[in-house]
Amino acid sequence: MEVESGGVDFLDWLGPDTSSIIFTLLSHPADLARASAVSRSWRAFVVANRFGKALCLRACPDASTFTRIHLVTTPAPPTATSTACRINQDAADAEHAVYLRLAHALLSPPNADICALRCVAASSTDNFPQETIDNTLEPFDYIEMTPYYWSSGGQSDPAVPESLVYMLQSHLCLIHEINIQPFKAFFQYGDPIYSAQYVRFRMGYPKSPLRSQDLVSEENEAQQLAADQNYVWTYTSPEFPMLQENVLQSFKLPRPVLCIGGVVKIELLGRIQKQAMDGLYYICVAHVKILGNPLSRELAVVPCEDGVVLKYRPQPRRSNSGSCDSAGDDGGSAAKWHSFAWRMWQAGTGNGIRLNQALLNRLLFGPPMQFVEEEAGDQSEEEA
């Protein structure tokens, strides 16, 4: 930026403490990206204070699970001037970029997309493959007069639990609710409904990658993949009571949960219905729907020895072919800057923070502020 006499850096006027409070109050990653694009000093301030990560954790506490982050880019060739300080700065810049991307995905408008992609395994199956877990993802109750449902194996003890494991569309999905419909056996006397007493949900990632050929199929029951020893669970829900009714029952989570790793386990606790012909208790499920927001596949999860790594592989973006004249660019930039500054003012005053009145009046309503001469890097422009 060009500087005239009397130019001033906004952060210098407010000081680091007040500036940190204001930046912490920003509620959208786009605001942080624009702030870091103002100048190199602003970017350094935003990155050093890790405002991107803080915004992510406020939006979704589950993001604290990540032990490391990894930004997949083309590495620059080492130079003689490469230092430990430069390497540390690159790592901080990478963390800033990854957490801004994650925050943007988490704060996108909520959807009710069906997140389940494939079935992994069931703890038991009565008649395999006719009553396989794969039937629970079918949208139909019957196909050619054949009922579609999953049935557990029979047990004399009604306290024996069962579980169903599913793989989601993406490594990261923000889950809002899970719907389950118990199965009604219309072909048995009395039309019994084989529901569970309670249901509980676990979410997490596999300790080793799940290969497609290992998942449940017509030739492979894959019962061993339902065991807890194969997974690291990052979230466990409370128990929800299940009705003994043949309807799609909605179980809304206490808060949206980030499923880290793309695996959901449904635990069916307690058996109600005994089958007349053998005197054993069963649990049968007709439909399962896992609803939420699948995040971009640019974001992935990789288990490591000390936890889990959040990996971000940016996809190439298409640049706009059209060009704008300098007057149009200046007008648009000024409007965006004043909009951003006004949000900062509202965030500060709305939370009882006393700001520099003369400075912000000039910023919001007077001529444009002048800043020290610094240029933002290319990475900041891409984030903004």
C-alpha positions, 0 to 999 in steps of 0.5 A: 500500500502507498503511504502518505505522511501521517499514515498509521497501522490500525493495529498500532492504534489499538494495541495488541490486546484490544486487537486480539479481542476484536479479532477473536469476536469475528465469527466467519473465516472470510473476515479473518482471511480479509484481515490477513490480506490487508498487509504482511503485519496484519497477516503475521498478527492473525497467524501468530495468534492462531485466530483461525484455529480458535474460530474452528474450535468455537464452531466445533469443539470436536476439532480439538481432536486433531494432533497435527495438520498437513497442507499438501502443496508442491514443496519449494526447493531448499535454499541457502537462506532456509532457516529454522525460523522460516520453517516454523513460519511455513508451518504456522502459515499452513495451520492458518490455511487449513483451519480457515478451510475447515472453519468455512466448511463447518460454518456453511449452511446446514443441510440434511444430506444422507451421509452413509455411503456403505455398510461396513459390518454387523455384529451378527446376522441371522440369515446371511446374506438375505438379512444383511445390513446392506438392506438397511440403506435401501429406500424400499420396504419391499422389492418384488414382494420380498421384505428388505431388513437386517436381523440379528442372531437370536439370543436367550439373554435380552441384554445382549447388544448388537451393532451396525457399522457404516462408512460415510461419504467423506472423512469429515461429516457434520452429523445432526441426527440419525433415523432408524426404523425397526422392522415389523414382521408382517409374515409372523403371527401378531405382526411383531416389531423387533425393536431395541430398547435403547440406541447409542451412537459412536463416531470415529476413524479406523485404526487401519484403512478399510479396504473395499474388499473387506467390507460386508458383501454377498460373499463376505459377512465381515462380522469381525469389522464390527468390533470396537478394537478396530476403531478409535471413537472420538464421540459417544452419544447419550442413550436414546429410548427407542419406540416399539413402532414400525416408523422411522424414528429420529434421534437428534444429537445434543449438538452437531457432531464432527465425525472424524474419520467417517465411521459411525457405529449404531449400538442397539441396546436391549431386546424386547421381542421374542420370536415365537418359533424358537423362543429367542430374542431378536433385533431387526432394522428396516432403514437407517439414515445418517443425516448431516453435512459431508465436508469437502473431500479436500479435507482428509483424516490420517491416523498416526502414532500420537493421534490423528492428522488433518490433511488438506489437499487444495484443488486448483481453482479456476481464475476469472477470465474477465477483468475490471477497471481500476475504478471498479476495483477500488470501489468494490474494495472500499465497500468490502473494507467498510463492511468488514470494519463495521462488523468489527465495530458492532462485535466490539461495542456489542460485547462491552469493549471500549474502542478508540472512538476517534480512530473508528469514527474515522475508519467507518465514516471518514476518509479511508485510513492510510496504512504502512507500506506492506504488500500481502502475499499470494497465499493471503489473496487466495484465502480471501 
